[in-house]
Amino acid sequence: MFNPEFLTTDNEAISGNTLIQYLQEQSPEVLQRVARSASGDIQDIIRHNVQGLLGMLPGEQFEVKIQTNRDNLAGLLASAMMTGYFLRQMEQRMELDSSLLGSGELDADLDADPGELRL
């Protein structure tokens, strides 16, 4: 699922990127654990999203080749990552809602106005 080898590039464009530097400082075990923490549901949604963006011709009937440039591929990767983070947040919220509903603490708030969304 996660290939830590992509962090070993010496590209000048990313050499000043603090996130890449942080990732390079992490052990492969930590990176693998984080990558595996995405649930199967999240992986399925991201896979479906990326396939929708690239096109979904069945591989057994077609020889599909996709050609793009580095910037577009980086954009696709960034989009998939942001989608993953968003979906994980929503999954955690759903789990929290379910646990609060199960304990009866959220029942009074169900009919209330959810208010303004703050990020």
N, C-alpha and C positions, 0 to 999 in steps of 0.2 A: 504494500500500500504506500509506503513512504520510502523514498530513496535518498539517503543522506548524502550521496555522491554529488547531487546537484549543488551542494554548498561549497564544493571545492574549486569552483571556477575563479579565475583571476581577472574577471572582466572589470575594466575601469569604471564602467557605469554603475556597478553595484559595490565597488570597494569602499565607498563612503557610507553605505547603507548600514545604520546601526542595528537594524533588525537582523540582517544577514550576519553581522559580526556576533550578535547575541546567539543566533542559531549555531554558528560555528563553534561557540564555546560550550555548547551542550553535548552531553554524551549521546551516542547513538541509541542507547537504551531509553533515555528520556524522550527523545524524538519519536521513537517507535511507540512508546506508551501513549504519548499524546495523540499520535496518528490513529492508534487502535481504539481510542476512547470514543470515537464517533460511532453512534449506533448504526445498526443495519438499515434502519429507516432513513436516517440522514444520508448514508452512503447511496441508497437507492434513489432518493430525491435528487442528489447532486449528479449521479450518473444519468438519470433521465433528463435533467436540465442540460448537461453538456451534450448528450446525444441529440437533444432537440436543437441546440445551437449548431452542431456540426452536421446534422442529417442522420437519419436512421435507416439506412439501407441494410438489409440482412447480409452479414459477412459471408455466409455460406453460399449465397447466390450471386454476390457481386464482389469484385475486387475494389474496395473503397480506398482511395488515396486522398488525403487532405493535405493541401499545401498552403502554408501561411508564412508570414515573416515573424521575426522574433518579437516585435512589439505587440502584434495581435495575439500571439501565443501567451505572452506575459499578461495581457489584458484578460484573456480567457482564464488563466490560472488565478489571477487576482479575483475575478468574479466568482469562480468556484470556491475560493477560500472564504470570501466574504459571505457567500451563500451558506457555507458550512458553519461559520460562526453564528450567523443569524439563526439558522435552524437549530443549532445546539442551545442557544439562548431560549428559543421558543419551546424546545423540548424540556428544558429545565423548568420553565414557567408552567408548562402543562403538568409536569410531575408535582410541582409545588401546589398548583391549584387542586389537583386530584387528592393530594395528601390533606390539604386544608378542608376540602369538601368532605372527605371521609371523617375528619374529626369534628365537623360541624361548625368550625370557626368562621367559615366564609359564607355561610348561608344568609346572613343579614346583608351582606354586600352584593348579592347577586342582582338585585333590582336597582342598585344605585348607579348613577352616572359614572362611568369609568374615569371621567375627567380628561384633562389634557395629557397627551402623550409627551413625555419628556425624555430626551436622549442624553 
